[in-house]
Amino acid sequence: MKAPRVAIQGTKASFHEAAAFKYFGKDIETIECESFKKTCESMQQNEADYVVMAIENSIAGSLLPNYTLLREYNFSITGEVYLPIQLHLMALPGVKFEDIKYVTSHPIAIRQCIDFFDQFPHLQVIESSDTAACAKKISEEQLTDTVAIANTLAAELYGLNIIERRIESNRKNFTRFLILKREAVEEAHDINKASICFQVGNAVGTLAKVLNVFAEERINLSKIQSMPVLGRRNEYNFYVDIEWENFDQYDRALRRVLKYTVNFNIMGEYVKNDQV
Ligand SMILES: O=C(O)C(=O)C[C@]1(C(=O)O)C=C[C@@H](O)C=C1
């Protein structure tokens, strides 16, 4: 069987590739993309079979623009994967902490280390496309005044020394990634989780009515995220992840909430996979 083509934001040895390996195994073709939007374009143009997309980090929070991409492209969420994130400061061999002027990394990785950099305000923090690409640039351009925040794989691949380990603000640090496919696959029998999206009217109790249905049908909400509806004041899209033990209760809950919602969309039904 042909190896699946998996589009990731970033380059090889980035956390996105690690997440893809964790979900699919190592036998995949990684399609490197410059941005999250480019990963979606690549799947739309049939250059990729799947997209792996970070959606939330336990320190930095939600990657909000990715919710907009999910809506725009209307791909199907077919799975999820959680990855522990350990961030290290790395530089060319011989470079010492005192030599550093610039720190480069992906903005979400930088946000996870904000407490560390608060102690060193003289360091200039520069956002870049992905963690591994920053390590690669230091190596290729032999930058002696710059460090990257990245993982051990990137340090090994680009011959950098780790000069400070585990600089993330909290040790229990993980990122949740979604696995996207162009179209929904045949309904699996063991699905027990779904990502849905809807709007409710701006009136007393409308959202509460929806949440009450889930409670009554014993459906667990694992996440709720709102994003403004473009150009409409006080109107929001609610993105909700729900889990169930009994499929019939899930089915009944969906029928019941349709009454209280507009633009209701099931973004994906899949098997819960929250092992970090
Ligand atoms: O730069 C990388 O290595 C990435 O894969 C990106 C990314 C992200 O988008 O959140 C992935 C996981 C970590 O949370 C930090 C950065």
The ligand as an ORCA input file, in Angstrom:
! r2SCAN-3c Opt
* xyz 0 1
  O       7.184     24.554     15.009
  C       6.884     23.367     15.168
  O       7.710     22.472     15.397
  C       5.474     22.981     15.053
  O       5.190     21.847     14.748
  C       4.392     24.006     15.378
  C       3.831     23.928     16.797
  C       2.438     24.647     16.857
  O       1.871     25.005     15.847
  O       1.915     24.761     17.988
  C       3.541     22.536     17.206
  C       3.631     22.142     18.486
  C       4.166     23.012     19.537
  O       3.066     23.477     20.279
  C       4.855     24.200     18.998
  C       4.745     24.570     17.721
*
